[in-house]
Amino acid sequence: MSTVTPVRDARTARAQDDHKAPTSAPEIVRDMSVDTALTQPSRAGDTAPEPGPVLDVVVPVHNEEKDLERSVRRLHQHLTDHFPYPFRITVADNASTDSTPVIATRLATELPTVVSLRMDQKGRGRALRAAWSASDAQVLAYCDVDLSTDLAALLPLVAPLISEHSDLAIGTRLGRGSRVVRGAKREFISRSYNLILRGALAARFSDAQCGFKAIRADVARRLLPLVEDTGWFFDTELLVLAERAGLRIHEVPVDWVDDPDSSVDIVKTATEDLKGVLRLLRAFATGALPLHELRGQFGRDPIEATEVAGVPHGMTGQVARFAAIGVASTLAYLLIYALLRGSMGAFGANLVGLVITAVANTALNRRVTFGVKGREGAAAHQLQGLVVFGLGLALTSGALLALHAWWPGAHQLVEMVVLVAANALSTVLRFVAFRAWIFRGRRSPAPSKDKVL
Protein backbone atom coordinates (compact mmCIF):
# COMPACT_ATOMS: atom_id res chain seq x y z
CA MET A 1 0.00 0.00 0.00
CA SER A 2 1.08 3.58 -0.46
CA THR A 3 2.38 5.78 2.34
CA VAL A 4 0.75 8.91 3.74
CA THR A 5 2.54 12.18 3.26
CA PRO A 6 0.73 14.64 5.55
CA VAL A 7 1.09 18.23 4.34
CA ARG A 8 -0.15 21.39 6.01
CA ASP A 9 -2.99 23.41 4.55
CA ALA A 10 -2.35 27.08 5.21
CA ARG A 11 -5.75 28.71 4.97
CA THR A 12 -9.42 28.29 5.71
CA ALA A 13 -12.31 29.39 3.55
CA ARG A 14 -12.56 32.62 5.49
CA ALA A 15 -8.82 33.09 5.73
CA GLN A 16 -9.26 32.60 9.44
CA ASP A 17 -6.88 30.41 11.46
CA ASP A 18 -4.26 28.13 9.95
CA HIS A 19 -4.82 24.47 10.57
CA LYS A 20 -3.04 21.20 10.02
CA ALA A 21 -4.06 18.49 7.65
CA PRO A 22 -5.26 15.31 9.38
CA THR A 23 -2.83 13.33 11.48
CA SER A 24 -3.10 9.75 10.28
CA ALA A 25 -3.70 6.87 12.59
CA PRO A 26 -1.14 4.04 12.25
CA GLU A 27 -3.56 1.69 10.50
CA ILE A 28 -4.48 4.42 8.02
CA VAL A 29 -0.85 5.11 7.13
CA ARG A 30 -0.62 1.83 5.29
CA ASP A 31 -3.75 2.43 3.24
CA MET A 32 -3.66 5.87 1.69
CA SER A 33 -1.72 8.85 0.43
CA VAL A 34 -2.54 12.54 0.92
CA ASP A 35 -2.01 15.71 -1.09
CA THR A 36 -3.04 19.14 0.19
CA ALA A 37 -3.41 22.59 -1.24
CA LEU A 38 -0.40 24.40 0.17
CA THR A 39 2.67 23.63 2.22
CA GLN A 40 4.03 26.14 4.72
CA PRO A 41 6.48 25.67 7.58
CA SER A 42 5.34 26.26 11.13
CA ARG A 43 5.88 29.76 12.47
CA ALA A 44 9.04 30.16 14.51
CA GLY A 45 8.52 29.33 18.13
CA ASP A 46 5.22 27.50 17.58
CA THR A 47 5.07 24.31 19.60
CA ALA A 48 1.35 23.82 20.21
CA PRO A 49 -0.58 22.00 17.46
CA GLU A 50 -2.73 24.25 15.32
CA PRO A 51 -6.48 23.70 15.69
CA GLY A 52 -8.28 21.65 13.07
CA PRO A 53 -11.32 22.89 11.17
CA VAL A 54 -14.83 22.75 12.54
CA LEU A 55 -16.08 20.71 9.57
CA ASP A 56 -14.48 18.14 7.27
CA VAL A 57 -16.67 17.21 4.28
CA VAL A 58 -15.55 13.96 2.68
CA VAL A 59 -16.43 13.25 -0.94
CA PRO A 60 -15.86 9.52 -1.60
CA VAL A 61 -15.14 8.82 -5.27
CA HIS A 62 -14.43 5.88 -7.55
CA ASN A 63 -13.89 6.57 -11.25
CA GLU A 64 -15.65 9.95 -11.12
CA GLU A 65 -13.49 11.92 -13.57
CA LYS A 66 -16.60 13.32 -15.25
CA ASP A 67 -18.20 14.96 -12.19
CA LEU A 68 -15.37 15.42 -9.71
CA GLU A 69 -13.93 18.83 -10.63
CA ARG A 70 -17.29 20.54 -11.21
CA SER A 71 -18.74 19.18 -7.96
CA VAL A 72 -15.76 19.95 -5.73
CA ARG A 73 -15.51 23.50 -7.04
CA ARG A 74 -19.22 23.99 -6.47
CA LEU A 75 -19.00 22.58 -2.94
CA HIS A 76 -15.96 24.72 -2.16
CA GLN A 77 -17.67 27.87 -3.40
CA HIS A 78 -20.80 27.12 -1.39
CA LEU A 79 -18.87 26.57 1.83
CA THR A 80 -16.77 29.68 1.22
CA ASP A 81 -19.89 31.81 0.71
CA HIS A 82 -22.29 30.30 3.22
CA PHE A 83 -20.48 28.32 5.93
CA PRO A 84 -19.39 30.52 8.88
CA TYR A 85 -16.73 28.19 10.30
CA PRO A 86 -13.34 26.85 9.16
CA PHE A 87 -13.80 23.84 6.92
CA ARG A 88 -11.95 21.26 4.87
CA ILE A 89 -13.01 19.23 1.83
CA THR A 90 -11.45 15.76 1.55
CA VAL A 91 -11.68 13.95 -1.78
CA ALA A 92 -11.41 10.27 -0.76
CA ASP A 93 -10.54 8.29 -3.86
CA ASN A 94 -10.90 4.55 -3.46
CA ALA A 95 -9.00 2.66 -6.14
CA SER A 96 -10.06 4.69 -9.18
CA THR A 97 -8.59 3.49 -12.48
CA ASP A 98 -9.38 6.61 -14.54
CA SER A 99 -8.02 10.16 -14.14
CA THR A 100 -9.88 10.78 -10.87
CA PRO A 101 -6.70 10.76 -8.69
CA VAL A 102 -4.98 13.24 -11.03
CA ILE A 103 -7.94 15.61 -10.92
CA ALA A 104 -8.20 15.29 -7.13
CA THR A 105 -4.49 16.12 -6.69
CA ARG A 106 -4.79 19.15 -8.95
CA LEU A 107 -7.85 20.42 -7.06
CA ALA A 108 -5.95 20.05 -3.80
CA THR A 109 -3.19 22.18 -5.27
CA GLU A 110 -5.44 24.88 -6.67
CA LEU A 111 -8.14 25.24 -3.99
CA PRO A 112 -7.52 26.22 -0.39
CA THR A 113 -8.77 23.73 2.22
CA VAL A 114 -9.06 20.87 -0.27
CA VAL A 115 -7.31 17.58 0.55
CA SER A 116 -6.84 14.61 -1.76
CA LEU A 117 -6.72 11.18 -0.16
CA ARG A 118 -5.84 8.12 -2.23
CA MET A 119 -6.61 4.51 -1.27
CA ASP A 120 -5.55 1.38 -3.12
CA GLN A 121 -8.64 -0.64 -2.19
CA LYS A 122 -12.19 -0.08 -3.39
CA GLY A 123 -15.08 0.57 -1.03
CA ARG A 124 -17.04 3.68 -0.13
CA GLY A 125 -17.26 2.64 3.51
CA ARG A 126 -13.52 1.98 3.58
CA ALA A 127 -12.85 5.45 2.17
CA LEU A 128 -15.13 7.15 4.70
CA ARG A 129 -13.61 5.23 7.60
CA ALA A 130 -10.09 6.21 6.52
CA ALA A 131 -10.89 9.89 5.96
CA TRP A 132 -12.93 10.29 9.15
CA SER A 133 -10.40 8.40 11.28
CA ALA A 134 -7.57 10.61 10.04
CA SER A 135 -9.42 13.91 10.36
CA ASP A 136 -8.85 16.43 13.15
CA ALA A 137 -12.13 18.27 12.53
CA GLN A 138 -14.83 18.56 15.18
CA VAL A 139 -17.62 17.45 12.84
CA LEU A 140 -17.22 14.89 10.05
CA ALA A 141 -19.59 14.82 7.10
CA TYR A 142 -19.84 13.34 3.64
CA CYS A 143 -21.81 13.91 0.48
CA ASP A 144 -22.01 12.05 -2.80
CA VAL A 145 -19.95 13.46 -5.66
CA ASP A 146 -23.03 14.04 -7.83
CA LEU A 147 -24.32 16.58 -5.27
CA SER A 148 -27.87 15.33 -5.74
CA THR A 149 -28.72 16.93 -2.41
CA ASP A 150 -29.23 20.70 -2.36
CA LEU A 151 -26.25 22.14 -0.48
CA ALA A 152 -28.51 24.62 1.31
CA ALA A 153 -29.20 21.74 3.73
CA LEU A 154 -25.54 21.42 4.76
CA LEU A 155 -25.51 24.03 7.53
CA PRO A 156 -28.82 22.77 9.03
CA LEU A 157 -27.31 19.26 8.87
CA VAL A 158 -24.21 20.03 10.93
CA ALA A 159 -25.49 22.83 13.21
CA PRO A 160 -26.93 20.43 15.85
CA LEU A 161 -23.59 18.59 15.91
CA ILE A 162 -21.54 21.76 16.29
CA SER A 163 -23.74 22.74 19.25
CA GLU A 164 -23.43 19.13 20.56
CA HIS A 165 -27.21 18.80 20.82
CA SER A 166 -27.14 15.75 18.52
CA ASP A 167 -24.62 13.01 17.83
CA LEU A 168 -25.30 12.23 14.17
CA ALA A 169 -27.29 13.92 11.43
CA ILE A 170 -28.76 12.60 8.19
CA GLY A 171 -30.47 14.09 5.18
CA THR A 172 -33.80 12.42 4.49
CA ARG A 173 -35.65 12.16 1.20
CA LEU A 174 -38.56 10.41 2.89
CA GLY A 175 -39.43 12.95 5.57
CA ARG A 176 -42.14 15.57 5.66
CA GLY A 177 -40.94 18.63 3.80
CA SER A 178 -38.51 16.74 1.52
CA ARG A 179 -38.71 17.41 -2.20
CA VAL A 180 -37.45 14.59 -4.39
CA VAL A 181 -37.15 14.03 -8.12
CA ARG A 182 -36.36 10.44 -9.09
CA GLY A 183 -37.75 7.49 -11.02
CA ALA A 184 -40.40 5.11 -9.72
CA LYS A 185 -37.92 2.20 -9.59
CA ARG A 186 -35.48 3.95 -7.27
CA GLU A 187 -38.33 5.34 -5.16
CA PHE A 188 -39.76 1.83 -4.68
CA ILE A 189 -36.36 0.31 -3.84
CA SER A 190 -35.52 3.07 -1.34
CA ARG A 191 -38.84 2.86 0.49
CA SER A 192 -38.76 -0.95 0.51
CA TYR A 193 -35.25 -0.99 1.95
CA ASN A 194 -36.16 1.41 4.75
CA LEU A 195 -39.27 -0.67 5.52
CA ILE A 196 -37.03 -3.75 5.82
CA LEU A 197 -34.79 -1.87 8.26
CA ARG A 198 -37.77 -0.86 10.36
CA GLY A 199 -39.23 -4.36 10.39
CA ALA A 200 -36.03 -6.37 10.83
CA LEU A 201 -33.84 -4.03 12.91
CA ALA A 202 -36.51 -1.80 14.50
CA ALA A 203 -34.79 1.24 12.96
CA ARG A 204 -36.52 4.55 13.63
CA PHE A 205 -34.56 6.81 11.26
CA SER A 206 -36.37 7.48 8.00
CA ASP A 207 -33.68 7.29 5.28
CA ALA A 208 -30.54 5.17 5.57
CA GLN A 209 -29.29 5.58 2.00
CA CYS A 210 -29.27 9.33 1.37
CA GLY A 211 -25.64 10.30 0.66
CA PHE A 212 -25.69 13.28 2.99
CA LYS A 213 -24.67 12.57 6.58
CA ALA A 214 -22.58 13.94 9.44
CA ILE A 215 -21.25 12.75 12.79
CA ARG A 216 -19.41 14.33 15.70
CA ALA A 217 -15.74 13.32 15.72
CA ASP A 218 -15.81 12.07 19.32
CA VAL A 219 -18.78 9.86 18.49
CA ALA A 220 -17.10 8.55 15.33
CA ARG A 221 -13.99 7.53 17.30
CA ARG A 222 -16.10 5.16 19.38
CA LEU A 223 -18.46 3.86 16.70
CA LEU A 224 -16.18 3.34 13.70
CA PRO A 225 -14.22 0.41 15.24
CA LEU A 226 -17.53 -1.46 15.54
CA VAL A 227 -18.61 -0.97 11.91
CA GLU A 228 -17.53 -3.92 9.78
CA ASP A 229 -18.87 -3.04 6.34
CA THR A 230 -16.55 -1.33 3.86
CA GLY A 231 -19.09 -0.77 1.08
CA TRP A 232 -22.55 0.74 0.72
CA PHE A 233 -23.97 -0.80 3.91
CA PHE A 234 -21.50 1.26 5.96
CA ASP A 235 -24.05 4.07 6.45
CA THR A 236 -26.83 1.77 7.60
CA GLU A 237 -24.62 -0.14 10.00
CA LEU A 238 -23.32 3.08 11.54
CA LEU A 239 -26.84 4.45 12.02
CA VAL A 240 -28.25 1.24 13.48
CA LEU A 241 -25.38 0.94 15.97
CA ALA A 242 -25.78 4.60 16.93
CA GLU A 243 -29.49 4.19 17.49
CA ARG A 244 -29.02 1.02 19.54
CA ALA A 245 -26.43 2.87 21.64
CA GLY A 246 -29.04 5.51 22.47
CA LEU A 247 -27.43 8.28 20.42
CA ARG A 248 -29.46 11.18 19.09
CA ILE A 249 -29.88 11.25 15.29
CA HIS A 250 -30.99 14.55 13.77
CA GLU A 251 -32.89 14.43 10.46
CA VAL A 252 -33.02 17.21 7.86
CA PRO A 253 -35.57 17.11 5.01
CA VAL A 254 -33.69 17.71 1.77
CA ASP A 255 -34.30 18.69 -1.83
CA TRP A 256 -32.88 15.85 -3.88
CA VAL A 257 -32.64 15.30 -7.64
CA ASP A 258 -31.66 11.84 -8.85
CA ASP A 259 -28.53 11.49 -10.97
CA PRO A 260 -29.62 9.53 -14.08
CA ASP A 261 -25.98 8.67 -14.85
CA SER A 262 -25.30 7.06 -11.46
CA SER A 263 -22.99 4.04 -11.77
CA VAL A 264 -24.30 2.29 -8.66
CA ASP A 265 -25.22 -1.38 -9.27
CA ILE A 266 -28.65 -1.45 -7.61
CA VAL A 267 -29.06 -5.25 -7.54
CA LYS A 268 -25.58 -5.92 -6.15
CA THR A 269 -25.93 -3.12 -3.59
CA ALA A 270 -29.34 -4.40 -2.45
CA THR A 271 -27.96 -7.93 -2.05
CA GLU A 272 -25.01 -6.73 0.02
CA ASP A 273 -27.35 -4.59 2.14
CA LEU A 274 -29.59 -7.58 2.93
CA LYS A 275 -26.51 -9.60 3.92
CA GLY A 276 -25.55 -6.76 6.23
CA VAL A 277 -29.00 -6.76 7.82
CA LEU A 278 -28.71 -10.50 8.54
CA ARG A 279 -25.23 -10.02 10.00
CA LEU A 280 -26.48 -7.32 12.38
CA LEU A 281 -29.43 -9.49 13.42
CA ARG A 282 -26.99 -12.28 14.35
CA ALA A 283 -24.78 -9.85 16.25
CA PHE A 284 -27.71 -8.47 18.25
CA ALA A 285 -29.06 -11.95 18.94
CA THR A 286 -25.72 -13.20 20.28
CA GLY A 287 -24.83 -10.01 22.17
CA ALA A 288 -21.63 -9.63 20.16
CA LEU A 289 -21.72 -5.82 20.24
CA PRO A 290 -20.97 -3.80 23.40
CA LEU A 291 -24.03 -1.57 23.07
CA HIS A 292 -24.74 -1.34 26.78
CA GLU A 293 -21.15 -0.21 27.36
CA LEU A 294 -21.51 2.40 24.62
CA ARG A 295 -24.69 3.76 26.18
CA GLY A 296 -22.81 4.17 29.42
CA GLN A 297 -19.84 5.89 27.73
CA PHE A 298 -22.11 8.38 25.99
CA GLY A 299 -24.33 8.86 29.02
CA ARG A 300 -27.36 7.76 27.02
CA ASP A 301 -28.88 5.21 29.37
CA PRO A 302 -32.69 5.43 29.37
CA ILE A 303 -34.12 8.12 31.63
CA GLU A 304 -36.05 6.68 34.53
CA ALA A 305 -39.76 6.93 33.80
CA THR A 306 -41.72 9.31 35.99
CA GLU A 307 -44.41 7.55 37.95
CA VAL A 308 -47.97 8.77 37.41
CA ALA A 309 -49.88 9.43 40.61
CA GLY A 310 -52.58 6.84 41.20
CA VAL A 311 -51.30 4.46 38.49
CA PRO A 312 -49.64 1.20 39.64
CA HIS A 313 -45.93 0.87 38.89
CA GLY A 314 -45.29 -0.29 35.33
CA MET A 315 -48.89 -0.08 34.21
CA THR A 316 -48.46 2.89 31.86
CA GLY A 317 -45.96 1.07 29.65
CA GLN A 318 -47.91 -2.18 29.85
CA VAL A 319 -51.12 -0.50 28.69
CA ALA A 320 -49.32 1.10 25.73
CA ARG A 321 -47.74 -2.19 24.63
CA PHE A 322 -50.95 -4.15 25.24
CA ALA A 323 -52.94 -1.62 23.21
CA ALA A 324 -50.53 -1.84 20.26
CA ILE A 325 -50.72 -5.64 20.27
CA GLY A 326 -54.50 -5.43 20.66
CA VAL A 327 -54.87 -3.22 17.59
CA ALA A 328 -52.75 -5.62 15.52
CA SER A 329 -54.75 -8.61 16.84
CA THR A 330 -58.07 -6.95 16.05
CA LEU A 331 -56.99 -6.14 12.49
CA ALA A 332 -55.78 -9.73 12.00
CA TYR A 333 -59.07 -11.03 13.44
CA LEU A 334 -61.17 -8.88 11.10
CA LEU A 335 -59.11 -9.99 8.10
CA ILE A 336 -59.55 -13.67 8.99
CA TYR A 337 -63.27 -13.15 9.64
CA ALA A 338 -63.79 -11.40 6.29
CA LEU A 339 -61.89 -14.14 4.42
CA LEU A 340 -63.76 -17.05 6.07
CA ARG A 341 -67.24 -15.52 6.47
CA GLY A 342 -68.45 -16.73 3.06
CA SER A 343 -67.33 -20.35 3.45
CA MET A 344 -67.78 -20.94 7.19
CA GLY A 345 -70.56 -18.59 8.16
CA ALA A 346 -70.46 -15.89 10.83
CA PHE A 347 -70.00 -18.16 13.86
CA GLY A 348 -67.38 -20.41 12.27
CA ALA A 349 -65.33 -17.48 10.98
CA ASN A 350 -65.59 -15.83 14.41
CA LEU A 351 -64.35 -19.01 16.16
CA VAL A 352 -61.35 -19.55 13.85
CA GLY A 353 -60.37 -15.89 13.91
CA LEU A 354 -60.49 -15.75 17.70
CA VAL A 355 -58.49 -18.96 18.19
CA ILE A 356 -55.65 -17.85 15.89
CA THR A 357 -55.43 -14.32 17.24
CA ALA A 358 -55.83 -15.43 20.87
CA VAL A 359 -52.79 -17.71 20.70
CA ALA A 360 -50.70 -15.04 18.98
CA ASN A 361 -51.98 -12.34 21.34
CA THR A 362 -51.07 -14.32 24.46
CA ALA A 363 -47.58 -15.11 23.13
CA LEU A 364 -46.87 -11.48 22.20
CA ASN A 365 -48.18 -10.06 25.47
CA ARG A 366 -46.22 -12.68 27.42
CA ARG A 367 -42.96 -11.55 25.81
CA VAL A 368 -43.48 -7.87 25.01
CA THR A 369 -45.98 -6.53 27.55
CA PHE A 370 -45.01 -8.50 30.64
CA GLY A 371 -41.40 -9.39 29.81
CA VAL A 372 -41.62 -13.16 30.30
CA LYS A 373 -38.75 -14.85 28.46
CA GLY A 374 -38.00 -18.50 27.74
CA ARG A 375 -40.27 -21.50 27.33
CA GLU A 376 -40.78 -22.22 31.00
CA GLY A 377 -44.47 -21.82 31.84
CA ALA A 378 -45.40 -21.00 28.24
CA ALA A 379 -47.83 -23.91 27.91
CA ALA A 380 -49.57 -23.02 31.18
CA HIS A 381 -49.82 -19.40 30.09
CA GLN A 382 -51.41 -20.44 26.81
CA LEU A 383 -53.95 -22.66 28.62
CA GLN A 384 -54.83 -19.79 30.91
CA GLY A 385 -55.02 -17.57 27.84
CA LEU A 386 -57.52 -19.99 26.31
CA VAL A 387 -59.73 -19.55 29.37
CA VAL A 388 -59.67 -15.83 28.70
CA PHE A 389 -60.29 -16.64 25.05
CA GLY A 390 -63.43 -18.50 26.09
CA LEU A 391 -64.67 -15.33 27.74
CA GLY A 392 -64.00 -13.38 24.55
CA LEU A 393 -65.74 -16.05 22.48
CA ALA A 394 -68.78 -15.88 24.74
CA LEU A 395 -68.93 -12.10 24.44
CA THR A 396 -68.54 -11.98 20.64
CA SER A 397 -70.84 -14.95 20.00
CA GLY A 398 -73.43 -13.51 22.35
CA ALA A 399 -73.19 -10.18 20.53
CA LEU A 400 -73.77 -11.93 17.19
CA LEU A 401 -76.73 -13.88 18.57
CA ALA A 402 -78.27 -10.71 19.94
CA LEU A 403 -77.73 -8.89 16.63
CA HIS A 404 -79.30 -11.67 14.53
CA ALA A 405 -82.23 -11.97 16.91
CA TRP A 406 -82.88 -8.24 16.68
CA TRP A 407 -81.94 -7.83 12.98
CA PRO A 408 -82.01 -11.20 11.12
CA GLY A 409 -80.79 -9.78 7.82
CA ALA A 410 -77.99 -7.58 9.18
CA HIS A 411 -75.28 -6.70 6.65
CA GLN A 412 -71.76 -8.11 7.13
CA LEU A 413 -70.44 -4.60 7.80
CA VAL A 414 -72.88 -4.23 10.70
CA GLU A 415 -71.72 -7.61 12.05
CA MET A 416 -68.12 -6.42 12.01
CA VAL A 417 -69.00 -3.19 13.85
CA VAL A 418 -70.76 -5.18 16.57
CA LEU A 419 -67.82 -7.59 16.80
CA VAL A 420 -65.36 -4.70 17.17
CA ALA A 421 -67.40 -3.36 20.10
CA ALA A 422 -67.56 -6.81 21.71
CA ASN A 423 -63.83 -7.29 21.14
CA ALA A 424 -63.11 -3.94 22.80
CA LEU A 425 -64.91 -5.11 25.96
CA SER A 426 -63.17 -8.48 25.90
CA THR A 427 -59.82 -6.69 25.42
CA VAL A 428 -60.28 -4.77 28.66
CA LEU A 429 -61.17 -7.96 30.49
CA ARG A 430 -58.18 -9.74 28.89
CA PHE A 431 -55.74 -7.09 30.16
CA VAL A 432 -57.16 -7.37 33.68
CA ALA A 433 -56.85 -11.18 33.52
CA PHE A 434 -53.31 -11.03 32.16
CA ARG A 435 -52.13 -8.58 34.79
CA ALA A 436 -54.00 -9.89 37.84
CA TRP A 437 -53.91 -13.64 37.10
CA ILE A 438 -51.83 -15.07 34.23
CA PHE A 439 -48.76 -12.86 34.55
CA ARG A 440 -49.24 -11.76 38.12
CA GLY A 441 -46.04 -10.34 39.57
CA ARG A 442 -44.65 -9.46 36.14
CA ARG A 443 -45.12 -5.73 36.44
CA SER A 444 -42.90 -4.69 33.51
CA PRO A 445 -40.39 -6.24 31.10
CA ALA A 446 -36.95 -6.65 32.58
CA PRO A 447 -34.54 -4.11 31.11
CA SER A 448 -32.33 -5.65 28.48
CA LYS A 449 -28.62 -5.91 29.23
CA ASP A 450 -26.41 -6.22 26.20
CA LYS A 451 -23.36 -8.36 26.67
CA VAL A 452 -20.12 -6.43 26.85
CA LEU A 453 -17.10 -7.63 24.97
CORSUL-V433390 format. One record per run of one state. SS is the DSSP state (@ for helix, = for strand, . for the rest). FROM is the first residue (numbers start at 1). TO is the last residue. Records with the same first field share a line. If there is no record, write none. Layout:
SS: FROM-TO, FROM-TO
This chain:
.: 1-8, 10-18, 20-25, 30-31, 37-54, 62-67, 83-86, 95-99, 111-113, 120-123, 135-138, 144-148, 150-152, 163-167, 173-178, 182-183, 202-211, 227-233, 245-248, 254-254, 258-265, 287-290, 299-314, 370-377, 407-411, 439-453
=: 9-9, 19-19, 32-36, 55-61, 87-94, 114-119, 139-143, 149-149, 168-172, 179-181, 212-216, 249-253, 255-257
@: 26-29, 68-82, 100-110, 124-134, 153-162, 184-201, 217-226, 234-244, 266-286, 291-298, 315-369, 378-406, 412-438
